[in-house]
């Protein structure tokens, strides 16, 4: 099967400034940059900094330094998600008008108690989402608008959850085009999307009017991203993203989910487990060409390597 016309292809790399970049980030950034170069397109840099408690200016500056060291260029200005909270609120309001959101006042303790009560055997008997998180049991889904409004006016902490079943019923069957590589001209196949496996996901919190799922979808649309190239760990999340794209009437990009870089114990590299950073490798004397070899990329092009 042939892909859409590759002219004007727009890729993006969107790290979070909550730690230093590692080899896994280098793989994703270089795959995107090389694919854009090979097809005459462009790669955008986006700073996903909605987590105001963990994101730091020093990490954002380090992102720019690491990517420049790798030889990656990007157009200015860089989109920073924390500058666009009002933009995300507009999307939330659209979903609210369609009655596809509801406030949830449950704490983790409340959810655990509800799960024990529903499952009868504790949370081990309760289904989990693809990330391994217990599915929300829907405790607040049927709360009346009056009761919800009263609790909000009282200042009770809450999040906004998506009515995934209702949204799925409204849009019908979903799928996405999964490419065999990051090259826009590569072959592709349709992948069926089942957002219900995520349950009623959180789309916003009281202090932050968005979530990763909502922000990434509306940002890709706002920036004209045509090809989303990211790690396999985010492949299942595409089901929720396709649902949001459909209910918000947003364009559908093409997708490629590339391999991950694993450590000696078979774990995905991550900031949370203090994986060796690019800054540390640079301090050891490694060059960008050494980084490419370590992550299995050809010095000039990634098209055949992922």
Secondary structure, DSSP 8 states (H G I E B T S, - for coil): ---S--TT-EEEE---SSS--BHHHHHHHHHHHHHHHHTT-EEEEEE----TTT--HHHHHHHHHHHHHHT----SS-EEGGG-HHHHHHHHHHHHHTT-EEEE---HHHHHHHHHHHHSS-GGGS-B-TTS-B----TTTT--HHHHHHHHHTT---EEEE-HHHHHHHH--EEEEEESSS-TTS-EEEEEE-GGGG-S-EEEESSSS--HHHHHHHHHHHTT--EEEEEGGGTTTHHHHHHHHHHTT----EEEEE---B-TTS-B--GGGT--BHHHHHHTT--HHHHHHHTT--SS--TTT-
